[in-house]
Every structure is written in structure tokens, then in C-alpha cells.
Amino acid sequence: MSSIHLAHFCQPLIGLPEICNSQHMVIIPLGYQAVDAELILEGPPAAFDLVLARLALHYVADLAPVFTNIFRTLAAGAQFVFSVGHPVITSCDRGWVDGTPRQDWVVDNYFSTGVRVTDWLGNTVQKYHRTIEDYFHLLQTAGLRVEELREAKPQRNHFDDRQTYERRKRIPLFLIFSSRKPM
């Protein structure tokens, strides 16, 4: 059985340092081994069978070189899967009363892409808003073929109470792309 080489970018989560090292990436060739993030950006061509980026890329100002380098480090037929905050969420923060569950979502300045500064989990963070079309175009320009797009529709069995489930069904929180390097 051959090994699968996986490169995984992720935003470090509070209390979960074992999942993401300080360089925001882990490589898994049949077991965990932390490596520098530069491996995926400057690493050898055709080195990975799968690259995952979990809620990390909306913190990157210029994705074009990142996607180009991911394409270069993927083996032929390999997959690149990533998730970001959904663009309808990242477009605008108005309508959110700090410290309360968000009840209303204002979608404004959707096509004005770029930096957004917001409060998240008790911190002020800088994210980069892009449209769905922007992500699609970045993947295509890098040479990747988009295979699937998901918006993470909530499933009732993942919620303890119906009220939270109904609130979460009102707007998509995440956008997930699956793409592949052609053979």
C-alpha cells in the first residue's frame, strides 16, 4: 500500500495546538509530522496527493501565488480542498450586536473585495473578503479544475436545540471548494 502525502494549512485554534503548528501547516505521510509552511510554497513539484486548507486562506492577502504554488506541489490528479468564511458573511459586519448571537446579516459591499477588520472570538482580526467568483477564477488561473462547491448547509442532527439550528439555516457560514490538478 502506497502512502498518501497530505499538506494541511489551518488557522491555529485556541486550545488545539496539536492540530496546527505555529507555521499553520502539518504534513501527514502515514502519521503526523510538523513541517514549515514554506514546504508547500517552495517545496518540490508533485510532492502531495492532497492539500487541505481549513479556514485559513481568507487571512491571506494575495492568493494567486499561493494557489500557483499549491498547483505546482500537487501530483497529477491530486486534490486541493479548502474552506473559507462564506463571502456573504465576510462582506459586511453591520447588523451584529457584539456579545449576542447574530440574528440579522447585512450583505453589503459584496463586490468591493479586500481587507475587512472584524472582532472574532474576542480578538480583532484582519480577513480578506473575496467573492465566490474570485475564488473560482483564482483556482482556474492556477490550472486547477473545480470539482465541487459546497456551502456547508446545516444538518439538524448536529444541533442540540431547534432554535440554533433554525438560526443557522438562515445564511451560509462557510464556502468549501474541491479542485483537482489535471492528469
N, CA, C and O atoms as a DFTB+ gen file, in Angstrom:
732 C
 N C O
     1  1       0.847      -1.185       0.000
     2  2       0.000       0.000       0.000
     3  2       0.889       1.244       0.000
     4  3       1.788       1.374       0.830
     5  1       0.632       2.142      -0.926
     6  2       1.449       3.351      -1.003
     7  2       0.930       4.396      -0.029
     8  3      -0.238       4.377       0.359
     9  1       1.810       5.306       0.362
    10  2       1.415       6.329       1.308
    11  2       0.730       7.475       0.587
    12  3       0.910       7.677      -0.614
    13  1      -0.049       8.211       1.336
    14  2      -0.690       9.417       0.837
    15  2      -0.010      10.581       1.519
    16  3       0.115      10.594       2.744
    17  1       0.429      11.555       0.752
    18  2       1.079      12.735       1.309
    19  2       0.080      13.879       1.320
    20  3      -0.441      14.286       0.281
    21  1      -0.171      14.383       2.508
    22  2      -1.177      15.403       2.729
    23  2      -0.523      16.644       3.307
    24  3       0.203      16.566       4.297
    25  1      -0.775      17.771       2.698
    26  2      -0.355      19.052       3.267
    27  2      -1.596      19.738       3.773
    28  3      -2.610      19.781       3.076
    29  1      -1.536      20.281       4.985
    30  2      -2.720      20.832       5.616
    31  2      -2.418      22.206       6.212
    32  3      -1.660      22.322       7.174
    33  1      -3.018      23.240       5.632
    34  2      -2.950      24.596       6.188
    35  2      -4.157      24.760       7.082
    36  3      -5.255      24.339       6.718
    37  1      -3.980      25.359       8.236
    38  2      -5.151      25.692       9.042
    39  2      -4.833      26.862       9.950
    40  3      -3.683      27.102      10.317
    41  1      -5.874      27.573      10.297
    42  2      -5.731      28.668      11.249
    43  2      -5.635      28.032      12.628
    44  3      -6.528      27.269      12.998
    45  1      -4.594      28.310      13.403
    46  2      -4.498      27.698      14.731
    47  2      -5.728      28.028      15.575
    48  3      -6.158      29.180      15.644
    49  1      -6.280      27.015      16.205
    50  2      -7.462      27.190      17.025
    51  2      -7.062      27.239      18.491
    52  3      -6.146      26.538      18.921
    53  1      -7.745      28.056      19.238
    54  2      -7.455      28.189      20.657
    55  2      -7.611      26.823      21.314
    56  3      -8.647      26.173      21.171
    57  1      -6.575      26.391      22.037
    58  2      -6.634      25.128      22.745
    59  2      -6.332      23.905      21.903
    60  3      -6.380      22.788      22.419
    61  1      -6.024      24.074      20.633
    62  2      -5.750      22.927      19.774
    63  2      -4.396      23.051      19.084
    64  3      -4.330      22.915      17.862
    65  1      -3.302      23.305      19.825
    66  2      -2.009      23.486      19.172
    67  2      -1.497      22.220      18.507
    68  3      -0.665      22.292      17.603
    69  1      -1.984      21.053      18.941
    70  2      -1.514      19.819      18.324
    71  2      -2.031      19.633      16.905
    72  3      -1.477      18.838      16.146
    73  1      -3.091      20.359      16.533
    74  2      -3.635      20.238      15.189
    75  2      -2.835      21.091      14.203
    76  3      -2.579      20.659      13.080
    77  1      -2.449      22.270      14.605
    78  2      -1.718      23.175      13.728
    79  2      -0.472      23.658      14.439
    80  3      -0.537      24.121      15.578
    81  1       0.646      23.552      13.777
    82  2       1.853      24.097      14.399
    83  2       1.900      25.597      14.168
    84  3       1.007      26.155      13.531
    85  1       2.918      26.246      14.672
    86  2       2.988      27.705      14.584
    87  2       3.141      28.200      13.153
    88  3       2.902      29.376      12.877
    89  1       3.533      27.329      12.250
    90  2       3.648      27.726      10.846
    91  2       2.351      27.482      10.081
    92  3       2.309      27.681       8.867
    93  1       1.283      27.049      10.778
    94  2      -0.042      26.867      10.183
    95  2      -0.097      25.694       9.214
    96  3      -0.941      25.699       8.317
    97  1       0.745      24.710       9.351
    98  2       0.665      23.583       8.445
    99  2       1.193      22.321       9.091
   100  3       2.102      22.361       9.920
   101  1       0.622      21.221       8.709
   102  2       1.064      19.907       9.148
   103  2       1.145      19.040       7.901
   104  3       0.305      19.170       7.010
   105  1       2.119      18.173       7.818
   106  2       2.194      17.211       6.718
   107  2       1.990      15.826       7.303
   108  3       2.557      15.503       8.347
   109  1       1.194      15.011       6.648
   110  2       0.865      13.698       7.166
   111  2       1.204      12.629       6.130
   112  3       0.397      12.373       5.237
   113  1       2.382      11.997       6.225
   114  2       2.633      10.830       5.379
   115  2       2.518       9.568       6.249
   116  3       3.529       9.040       6.711
   117  1       1.306       9.095       6.466
   118  2       1.031       7.959       7.364
   119  2       1.503       8.257       8.777
   120  3       2.277       7.492       9.354
   121  1       1.051       9.338       9.320
   122  2       1.417       9.779      10.660
   123  2       1.682      11.265      10.617
   124  3       1.972      11.817       9.556
   125  1       1.585      11.922      11.765
   126  2       1.776      13.367      11.802
   127  2       3.247      13.741      11.923
   128  3       3.999      13.149      12.698
   129  1       3.629      14.722      11.151
   130  2       4.977      15.274      11.231
   131  2       4.874      16.758      10.888
   132  3       4.490      17.121       9.775
   133  1       5.214      17.602      11.838
   134  2       5.134      19.052      11.596
   135  2       6.267      19.494      10.689
   136  3       7.403      19.043      10.835
   137  1       5.953      20.384       9.748
   138  2       6.959      20.935       8.839
   139  2       6.704      22.427       8.694
   140  3       5.645      22.916       9.089
   141  1       7.642      23.139       8.143
   142  2       7.477      24.567       7.884
   143  2       6.466      24.789       6.766
   144  3       6.381      24.000       5.825
   145  1       5.703      25.871       6.880
   146  2       4.719      26.211       5.853
   147  2       5.378      26.426       4.503
   148  3       4.737      26.250       3.466
   149  1       6.642      26.803       4.499
   150  2       7.341      27.061       3.241
   151  2       7.435      25.804       2.367
   152  3       7.636      25.913       1.158
   153  1       7.294      24.623       2.958
   154  2       7.380      23.390       2.160
   155  2       6.333      23.381       1.063
   156  3       6.627      23.007      -0.072
   157  1       5.123      23.786       1.387
   158  2       4.080      23.792       0.369
   159  2       4.292      24.924      -0.621
   160  3       3.911      24.806      -1.785
   161  1       4.892      26.012      -0.179
   162  2       5.072      27.149      -1.066
   163  2       6.365      27.070      -1.867
   164  3       6.438      27.604      -2.974
   165  1       7.376      26.417      -1.326
   166  2       8.664      26.337      -2.009
   167  2       9.138      24.896      -2.173
   168  3      10.271      24.649      -2.585
   169  1       8.273      23.960      -1.852
   170  2       8.642      22.553      -1.851
   171  2       8.781      21.974      -3.238
   172  3       8.594      22.664      -4.240
   173  1       9.114      20.694      -3.282
   174  2       9.342      20.035      -4.562
   175  2       8.047      19.891      -5.363
   176  3       6.964      19.795      -4.787
   177  1       8.162      19.878      -6.680
   178  2       6.972      19.710      -7.514
   179  2       6.391      18.304      -7.339
   180  3       7.112      17.348      -7.055
   181  1       5.087      18.204      -7.513
   182  2       4.354      16.938      -7.486
   183  2       4.590      16.145      -6.200
   184  3       4.684      14.918      -6.237
   185  1       4.686      16.835      -5.070
   186  2       5.002      16.181      -3.797
   187  2       3.769      15.706      -3.034
   188  3       3.884      14.808      -2.201
   189  1       2.596      16.278      -3.290
   190  2       1.428      15.997      -2.463
   191  2       0.289      15.398      -3.269
   192  3       0.069      15.748      -4.429
   193  1      -0.430      14.483      -2.625
   194  2      -1.627      13.875      -3.200
   195  2      -2.881      14.657      -2.812
   196  3      -3.906      14.585      -3.490
   197  1      -2.786      15.394      -1.727
   198  2      -3.918      16.158      -1.229
   199  2      -3.403      17.351      -0.428
   200  3      -2.523      17.203       0.420
   201  1      -3.951      18.527      -0.700
   202  2      -3.665      19.719       0.097
   203  2      -5.002      20.205       0.657
   204  3      -5.961      20.406      -0.088
   205  1      -5.053      20.393       1.978
   206  2      -6.234      20.907       2.658
   207  2      -5.911      22.265       3.259
   208  3      -4.831      22.458       3.817
   209  1      -6.825      23.190       3.151
   210  2      -6.681      24.495       3.800
   211  2      -8.007      24.784       4.488
   212  3      -9.016      25.050       3.835
   213  1      -7.990      24.729       5.796
   214  2      -9.198      24.827       6.603
   215  2      -9.292      26.198       7.250
   216  3      -8.556      26.504       8.188
   217  1     -10.210      27.030       6.738
   218  2     -10.469      28.355       7.316
   219  2      -9.193      29.153       7.558
   220  3      -9.040      29.783       8.605
   221  1      -8.285      29.127       6.602
   222  2      -7.024      29.854       6.726
   223  2      -6.809      30.843       5.586
   224  3      -6.172      31.877       5.786
   225  1      -7.319      30.553       4.409
   226  2      -6.968      31.348       3.232
   227  2      -7.611      32.728       3.204
   228  3      -7.126      33.610       2.495
   229  1      -8.685      32.939       3.954
   230  2      -9.259      34.292       3.978
   231  2      -8.412      35.235       4.837
   232  3      -8.752      36.410       4.978
   233  1      -7.322      34.740       5.407
   234  2      -6.365      35.593       6.123
   235  2      -5.166      35.965       5.233
   236  3      -4.262      36.671       5.680
   237  1      -5.158      35.501       3.998
   238  2      -4.045      35.725       3.079
   239  2      -4.413      36.831       2.095
   240  3      -5.455      36.766       1.444
   241  1      -3.557      37.844       1.989
   242  2      -3.845      38.998       1.132
   243  2      -3.825      38.638      -0.354
   244  3      -4.727      39.028      -1.094
   245  1      -2.823      37.910      -0.790
   246  2      -2.659      37.598      -2.212
   247  2      -2.670      36.087      -2.406
   248  3      -1.669      35.415      -2.158
   249  1      -3.798      35.561      -2.848
   250  2      -3.932      34.112      -3.006
   251  2      -3.359      33.583      -4.313
   252  3      -3.068      32.390      -4.407
   253  1      -3.189      34.424      -5.319
   254  2      -2.721      33.931      -6.624
   255  2      -1.419      33.140      -6.511
   256  3      -1.364      32.020      -7.020
   257  1      -0.366      33.661      -5.870
   258  2       0.861      32.864      -5.778
   259  2       0.704      31.624      -4.894
   260  3       1.375      30.617      -5.118
   261  1      -0.163      31.690      -3.908
   262  2      -0.405      30.518      -3.051
   263  2      -1.028      29.398      -3.883
   264  3      -0.576      28.255      -3.822
   265  1      -2.064      29.722      -4.660
   266  2      -2.718      28.706      -5.485
   267  2      -1.779      28.183      -6.570
   268  3      -1.799      26.993      -6.884
   269  1      -0.965      29.056      -7.140
   270  2       0.010      28.628      -8.151
   271  2       1.006      27.641      -7.558
   272  3       1.335      26.633      -8.183
   273  1       1.487      27.930      -6.351
   274  2       2.442      27.028      -5.704
   275  2       1.787      25.737      -5.245
   276  3       2.418      24.681      -5.284
   277  1       0.550      25.799      -4.817
   278  2      -0.166      24.562      -4.472
   279  2      -0.295      23.697      -5.714
   280  3      -0.060      22.490      -5.652
   281  1      -0.664      24.294      -6.843
   282  2      -0.753      23.540      -8.107
   283  2       0.579      22.860      -8.411
   284  3       0.610      21.687      -8.784
   285  1       1.663      23.586      -8.255
   286  2       2.991      23.064      -8.573
   287  2       3.367      21.891      -7.677
   288  3       3.999      20.940      -8.137
   289  1       2.985      21.949      -6.397
   290  2       3.385      20.894      -5.464
   291  2       2.430      19.701      -5.457
   292  3       2.714      18.688      -4.817
   293  1       1.291      19.810      -6.165
   294  2       0.372      18.676      -6.269
   295  2       0.839      17.701      -7.337
   296  3       1.325      18.107      -8.392
   297  1       0.689      16.416      -7.058
   298  2       0.927      15.385      -8.072
   299  2      -0.201      15.456      -9.101
   300  3      -1.272      15.988      -8.808
   301  1       0.026      14.933     -10.283
   302  2      -1.018      14.885     -11.308
   303  2      -2.217      14.115     -10.769
   304  3      -2.066      13.028     -10.212
   305  1      -3.405      14.681     -10.936
   306  2      -4.622      14.057     -10.445
   307  2      -4.890      14.291      -8.966
   308  3      -5.897      13.813      -8.442
   309  1      -4.005      15.020      -8.279
   310  2      -4.153      15.264      -6.846
   311  2      -5.199      16.336      -6.580
   312  3      -5.593      17.078      -7.480
   313  1      -5.634      16.404      -5.347
   314  2      -6.752      17.253      -4.968
   315  2      -6.333      18.386      -4.036
   316  3      -5.453      18.220      -3.191
   317  1      -6.977      19.536      -4.203
   318  2      -6.837      20.688      -3.312
   319  2      -8.236      21.036      -2.813
   320  3      -9.122      21.357      -3.604
   321  1      -8.429      20.970      -1.497
   322  2      -9.720      21.266      -0.879
   323  2      -9.499      22.369       0.144
   324  3      -8.572      22.301       0.951
   325  1     -10.361      23.391       0.108
   326  2     -10.221      24.459       1.100
   327  2     -11.581      25.005       1.511
   328  3     -12.560      24.927       0.769
   329  1     -11.605      25.560       2.719
   330  2     -12.799      26.234       3.213
   331  2     -12.416      27.645       3.645
   332  3     -11.299      27.902       4.092
   333  1     -13.378      28.548       3.495
   334  2     -13.222      29.942       3.928
   335  2     -14.544      30.379       4.535
   336  3     -15.571      29.729       4.340
   337  1     -14.516      31.486       5.274
   338  2     -15.764      32.091       5.701
   339  2     -16.553      32.469       4.458
   340  3     -15.989      33.005       3.504
   341  1     -17.836      32.199       4.459
   342  2     -18.643      32.465       3.264
   343  2     -18.608      33.953       2.927
   344  3     -18.697      34.789       3.826
   345  1     -18.481      34.293       1.651
   346  2     -18.419      35.708       1.251
   347  2     -19.623      36.554       1.661
   348  3     -19.476      37.766       1.819
   349  1     -20.803      35.967       1.838
   350  2     -21.923      36.788       2.304
   351  2     -21.726      37.188       3.760
   352  3     -22.311      38.173       4.211
   353  1     -20.917      36.444       4.498
   354  2     -20.588      36.781       5.884
   355  2     -19.429      37.780       5.932
   356  3     -19.461      38.733       6.710
   357  1     -18.412      37.562       5.105
   358  2     -17.222      38.417       5.161
   359  2     -17.430      39.772       4.497
   360  3     -16.607      40.670       4.672
   361  1     -18.516      39.942       3.737
   362  2     -18.718      41.208       3.028
   363  2     -18.965      42.378       3.972
   364  3     -18.529      43.495       3.694
   365  1     -19.669      42.138       5.101
   366  2     -20.082      43.247       5.954
   367  2     -20.384      42.755       7.369
   368  3     -20.951      41.676       7.542
   369  1     -20.009      43.537       8.373
   370  2     -20.279      43.191       9.778
   371  2     -21.494      43.910      10.355
   372  3     -21.909      43.613      11.476
   373  1     -22.065      44.840       9.615
   374  2     -23.211      45.584      10.158
   375  2     -24.354      44.633      10.498
   376  3     -24.548      43.621       9.825
   377  1     -25.102      44.960      11.537
   378  2     -26.236      44.143      11.935
   379  2     -25.916      43.178      13.061
   380  3     -26.798      42.457      13.526
   381  1     -24.670      43.153      13.505
   382  2     -24.268      42.237      14.562
   383  2     -24.057      43.024      15.846
   384  3     -23.207      43.913      15.901
   385  1     -24.823      42.704      16.870
   386  2     -24.655      43.310      18.182
   387  2     -23.644      42.461      18.932
   388  3     -23.898      41.294      19.230
   389  1     -22.492      43.056      19.237
   390  2     -21.400      42.327      19.873
   391  2     -21.861      41.643      21.160
   392  3     -22.581      42.233      21.965
   393  1     -21.438      40.401      21.340
   394  2     -21.741      39.654      22.552
   395  2     -23.071      38.914      22.517
   396  3     -23.450      38.285      23.505
   397  1     -23.784      38.978      21.397
   398  2     -25.059      38.271      21.271
   399  2     -25.016      37.389      20.020
   400  3     -24.251      37.658      19.093
   401  1     -25.834      36.344      19.997
   402  2     -25.899      35.546      18.759
   403  2     -26.413      36.416      17.611
   404  3     -27.395      37.144      17.757
   405  1     -25.752      36.329      16.506
   406  2     -26.139      37.148      15.356
   407  2     -27.503      36.704      14.842
   408  3     -27.733      35.519      14.602
   409  1     -28.402      37.670      14.677
   410  2     -29.761      37.384      14.213
   411  2     -30.026      37.896      12.802
   412  3     -30.873      37.355      12.091
   413  1     -29.302      38.939      12.395
   414  2     -29.517      39.540      11.082
   415  2     -28.178      39.687      10.375
   416  3     -27.167      40.017      10.994
   417  1     -28.185      39.438       9.075
   418  2     -26.970      39.517       8.280
   419  2     -27.182      40.520       7.154
   420  3     -28.088      40.372       6.333
   421  1     -26.342      41.531       7.131
   422  2     -26.384      42.530       6.073
   423  2     -25.332      42.143       5.045
   424  3     -24.152      42.004       5.369
   425  1     -25.765      41.971       3.813
   426  2     -24.822      41.729       2.720
   427  2     -24.674      43.048       1.996
   428  3     -25.601      43.515       1.334
   429  1     -23.496      43.650       2.126
   430  2     -23.258      44.955       1.537
   431  2     -21.795      45.004       1.104
   432  3     -20.949      44.324       1.686
   433  1     -21.505      45.783       0.114
   434  2     -20.147      45.903      -0.423
   435  2     -19.599      44.551      -0.868
   436  3     -18.396      44.305      -0.785
   437  1     -20.477      43.684      -1.335
   438  2     -20.076      42.327      -1.720
   439  2     -18.999      42.327      -2.806
   440  3     -18.051      41.544      -2.743
   441  1     -19.144      43.202      -3.798
   442  2     -18.184      43.219      -4.896
   443  2     -16.992      44.137      -4.644
   444  3     -16.118      44.265      -5.501
   445  1     -16.948      44.769      -3.487
   446  2     -15.775      45.548      -3.076
   447  2     -14.879      44.613      -2.261
   448  3     -15.003      44.512      -1.041
   449  1     -13.998      43.950      -2.951
   450  2     -13.168      42.945      -2.288
   451  2     -11.994      43.607      -1.574
   452  3     -11.644      44.756      -1.844
   453  1     -11.402      42.855      -0.664
   454  2     -10.234      43.363       0.041
   455  2     -10.332      43.153       1.533
   456  3     -11.119      42.341       2.019
   457  1      -9.517      43.900       2.246
   458  2      -9.371      43.702       3.683
   459  2     -10.641      44.101       4.445
   460  3     -11.309      45.084       4.126
   461  1     -10.941      43.289       5.468
   462  2     -12.014      43.586       6.413
   463  2     -11.439      43.350       7.811
   464  3     -10.784      42.336       8.054
   465  1     -11.681      44.271       8.708
   466  2     -11.235      44.126      10.097
   467  2     -12.487      43.874      10.927
   468  3     -13.460      44.623      10.841
   469  1     -12.457      42.813      11.730
   470  2     -13.636      42.414      12.487
   471  2     -13.246      41.834      13.838
   472  3     -12.110      41.401      14.034
   473  1     -14.178      41.830      14.751
   474  2     -13.971      41.173      16.041
   475  2     -14.456      39.737      15.912
   476  3     -15.559      39.482      15.429
   477  1     -13.619      38.805      16.351
   478  2     -13.959      37.389      16.249
   479  2     -13.344      36.639      17.416
   480  3     -12.132      36.691      17.623
   481  1     -14.168      35.947      18.172
   482  2     -13.742      35.176      19.343
   483  2     -12.908      36.010      20.314
   484  3     -11.908      35.542      20.859
   485  1     -13.339      37.253      20.517
   486  2     -12.679      38.117      21.489
   487  2     -11.423      38.807      20.988
   488  3     -10.735      39.472      21.763
   489  1     -11.109      38.664      19.706
   490  2      -9.921      39.293      19.120
   491  2     -10.321      40.133      17.916
   492  3     -11.362      39.897      17.303
   493  1      -9.497      41.106      17.583
   494  2      -9.670      41.847      16.344
   495  2      -8.808      41.169      15.293
   496  3      -7.599      41.021      15.475
   497  1      -9.431      40.755      14.190
   498  2      -8.709      40.037      13.141
   499  2      -8.879      40.741      11.806
   500  3      -9.852      41.461      11.584
   501  1      -7.928      40.522      10.934
   502  2      -7.962      41.065       9.581
   503  2      -8.180      39.911       8.619
   504  3      -7.387      38.971       8.569
   505  1      -9.256      39.988       7.859
   506  2      -9.578      38.978       6.854
   507  2      -9.637      39.658       5.490
   508  3      -9.698      40.883       5.395
   509  1      -9.616      38.855       4.450
   510  2      -9.722      39.373       3.088
   511  2     -10.985      38.821       2.450
   512  3     -11.128      37.615       2.245
   513  1     -11.893      39.730       2.142
   514  2     -13.147      39.349       1.509
   515  2     -12.931      39.166       0.008
   516  3     -12.333      40.007      -0.662
   517  1     -13.436      38.041      -0.496
   518  2     -13.443      37.761      -1.933
   519  2     -14.825      37.226      -2.286
   520  3     -15.519      36.673      -1.433
   521  1     -15.216      37.387      -3.525
   522  2     -16.489      36.828      -3.973
   523  2     -16.288      35.354      -4.323
   524  3     -15.159      34.884      -4.461
   525  1     -17.387      34.644      -4.461
   526  2     -17.314      33.245      -4.903
   527  2     -16.631      33.189      -6.259
   528  3     -15.802      32.313      -6.504
   529  1     -16.973      34.114      -7.136
   530  2     -16.362      34.185      -8.467
   531  2     -14.852      34.383      -8.372
   532  3     -14.106      33.800      -9.158
   533  1     -14.390      35.198      -7.420
   534  2     -12.947      35.408      -7.237
   535  2     -12.232      34.100      -6.932
   536  3     -11.209      33.791      -7.542
   537  1     -12.773      33.327      -5.983
   538  2     -12.151      32.039      -5.635
   539  2     -12.133      31.101      -6.831
   540  3     -11.124      30.451      -7.103
   541  1     -13.245      31.033      -7.541
   542  2     -13.342      30.173      -8.716
   543  2     -12.292      30.556      -9.761
   544  3     -11.599      29.699     -10.310
   545  1     -12.189      31.859     -10.023
   546  2     -11.230      32.358     -11.015
   547  2      -9.783      32.088     -10.578
   548  3      -8.954      31.702     -11.403
   549  1      -9.476      32.286      -9.300
   550  2      -8.119      32.018      -8.789
   551  2      -7.733      30.549      -8.999
   552  3      -6.604      30.253      -9.390
   553  1      -8.665      29.641      -8.741
   554  2      -8.400      28.213      -8.950
   555  2      -8.148      27.914     -10.427
   556  3      -7.184      27.228     -10.769
   557  1      -9.006      28.424     -11.292
   558  2      -8.856      28.189     -12.732
   559  2      -7.558      28.773     -13.265
   560  3      -6.864      28.128     -14.051
   561  1      -7.227      29.977     -12.850
   562  2      -5.999      30.629     -13.315
   563  2      -4.765      29.844     -12.892
   564  3      -3.774      29.804     -13.622
   565  1      -4.818      29.222     -11.725
   566  2      -3.689      28.412     -11.253
   567  2      -3.588      27.089     -12.004
   568  3      -2.571      26.402     -11.902
   569  1      -4.618      26.723     -12.752
   570  2      -4.596      25.476     -13.509
   571  2      -5.402      24.355     -12.886
   572  3      -5.394      23.232     -13.390
   573  1      -6.099      24.645     -11.795
   574  2      -6.888      23.631     -11.106
   575  2      -8.295      23.552     -11.681
   576  3      -8.854      24.551     -12.133
   577  1      -8.849      22.366     -11.657
   578  2     -10.202      22.128     -12.157
   579  2     -11.147      22.024     -10.956
   580  3     -10.973      21.158     -10.098
   581  1     -12.140      22.903     -10.900
   582  2     -13.100      22.885      -9.797
   583  2     -14.019      21.682      -9.982
   584  3     -14.634      21.504     -11.033
   585  1     -14.098      20.853      -8.928
   586  2     -14.946      19.665      -8.978
   587  2     -16.233      19.836      -8.188
   588  3     -17.279      19.305      -8.561
   589  1     -16.147      20.584      -7.092
   590  2     -17.328      20.735      -6.266
   591  2     -17.245      22.017      -5.454
   592  3     -16.162      22.473      -5.087
   593  1     -18.407      22.584      -5.184
   594  2     -18.545      23.757      -4.335
   595  2     -19.656      23.454      -3.350
   596  3     -20.741      23.025      -3.741
   597  1     -19.386      23.676      -2.074
   598  2     -20.380      23.446      -1.024
   599  2     -20.493      24.684      -0.154
   600  3     -19.554      25.471      -0.031
   601  1     -21.682      24.838       0.457
   602  2     -21.900      25.967       1.352
   603  2     -22.188      25.516       2.783
   604  3     -22.692      26.298       3.589
   605  1     -21.881      24.298       3.093
   606  2     -21.989      23.756       4.454
   607  2     -23.377      23.953       5.045
   608  3     -23.530      24.532       6.120
   609  1     -24.383      23.467       4.330
   610  2     -25.759      23.555       4.820
   611  2     -25.867      22.824       6.161
   612  3     -25.451      21.670       6.271
   613  1     -26.419      23.485       7.174
   614  2     -26.536      22.852       8.497
   615  2     -27.405      21.584       8.447
   616  3     -28.386      21.515       7.707
   617  1     -27.027      20.604       9.239
   618  2     -27.779      19.356       9.382
   619  2     -28.383      19.323      10.784
   620  3     -27.678      19.573      11.762
   621  1     -29.642      19.025      10.894
   622  2     -30.358      19.070      12.174
   623  2     -29.680      18.235      13.257
   624  3     -29.648      18.656      14.414
   625  1     -29.144      17.077      12.921
   626  2     -28.543      16.184      13.917
   627  2     -27.257      16.743      14.529
   628  3     -26.737      16.156      15.477
   629  1     -26.736      17.842      14.024
   630  2     -25.532      18.465      14.584
   631  2     -25.846      19.541      15.617
   632  3     -24.931      20.168      16.150
   633  1     -27.115      19.763      15.906
   634  2     -27.524      20.828      16.829
   635  2     -28.337      20.247      17.979
   636  3     -29.200      19.392      17.783
   637  1     -28.042      20.731      19.183
   638  2     -28.771      20.281      20.367
   639  2     -30.173      20.856      20.440
   640  3     -31.087      20.209      20.952
   641  1     -30.350      22.082      19.923
   642  2     -31.680      22.677      20.010
   643  2     -32.139      23.191      18.642
   644  3     -31.337      23.604      17.805
   645  1     -33.425      23.151      18.456
   646  2     -34.031      23.528      17.180
   647  2     -33.842      25.017      16.870
   648  3     -33.667      25.381      15.707
   649  1     -33.875      25.877      17.883
   650  2     -33.748      27.319      17.680
   651  2     -32.395      27.667      17.048
   652  3     -32.341      28.462      16.110
   653  1     -31.319      27.088      17.546
   654  2     -29.991      27.337      16.978
   655  2     -29.926      26.791      15.554
   656  3     -29.386      27.440      14.658
   657  1     -30.471      25.612      15.352
   658  2     -30.500      25.017      14.011
   659  2     -31.244      25.926      13.032
   660  3     -30.752      26.172      11.931
   661  1     -32.404      26.422      13.411
   662  2     -33.182      27.299      12.524
   663  2     -32.431      28.594      12.224
   664  3     -32.465      29.084      11.095
   665  1     -31.753      29.149      13.229
   666  2     -30.964      30.376      13.015
   667  2     -29.822      30.116      12.047
   668  3     -29.549      30.943      11.177
   669  1     -29.151      28.977      12.188
   670  2     -28.009      28.651      11.314
   671  2     -28.440      28.365       9.873
   672  3     -27.628      28.495       8.957
   673  1     -29.681      27.985       9.657
   674  2     -30.174      27.721       8.300
   675  2     -30.434      28.996       7.505
   676  3     -30.664      28.938       6.297
   677  1     -30.397      30.140       8.172
   678  2     -30.762      31.390       7.508
   679  2     -29.711      31.886       6.524
   680  3     -30.047      32.605       5.583
   681  1     -28.438      31.517       6.721
   682  2     -27.369      32.042       5.868
   683  2     -26.186      31.072       5.921
   684  3     -25.925      30.475       6.965
   685  1     -25.473      30.911       4.814
   686  2     -24.317      30.007       4.853
   687  2     -23.138      30.636       5.590
   688  3     -22.831      31.811       5.390
   689  1     -22.489      29.863       6.430
   690  2     -21.339      30.359       7.183
   691  2     -20.020      30.078       6.474
   692  3     -19.064      30.842       6.610
   693  1     -19.967      28.984       5.717
   694  2     -18.707      28.551       5.117
   695  2     -18.880      28.257       3.634
   696  3     -19.969      27.921       3.168
   697  1     -17.784      28.390       2.912
   698  2     -17.718      28.053       1.497
   699  2     -16.583      27.050       1.340
   700  3     -15.469      27.286       1.806
   701  1     -16.867      25.940       0.688
   702  2     -15.874      24.868       0.549
   703  2     -15.717      24.544      -0.938
   704  3     -16.694      24.287      -1.641
   705  1     -14.471      24.562      -1.395
   706  2     -14.153      24.198      -2.778
   707  2     -13.337      22.910      -2.785
   708  3     -12.467      22.700      -1.940
   709  1     -13.634      22.066      -3.745
   710  2     -12.815      20.886      -4.025
   711  2     -12.340      21.032      -5.468
   712  3     -13.147      21.205      -6.381
   713  1     -11.036      20.963      -5.662
   714  2     -10.467      21.099      -7.011
   715  2      -9.406      20.035      -7.219
   716  3      -8.957      19.400      -6.265
   717  1      -9.013      19.845      -8.453
   718  2      -8.055      18.791      -8.788
   719  2      -7.087      19.269      -9.853
   720  3      -7.451      20.020     -10.758
   721  1      -5.849      18.821      -9.729
   722  2      -4.858      19.069     -10.770
   723  2      -5.087      18.043     -11.867
   724  3      -5.143      16.846     -11.583
   725  1      -5.222      18.484     -13.122
   726  2      -5.453      17.534     -14.212
   727  2      -4.313      16.511     -14.331
   728  3      -3.171      16.783     -13.959
   729  1      -4.652      15.340     -14.853
   730  2      -3.660      14.281     -15.076
   731  2      -2.691      14.690     -16.172
   732  3      -1.781      13.932     -16.507
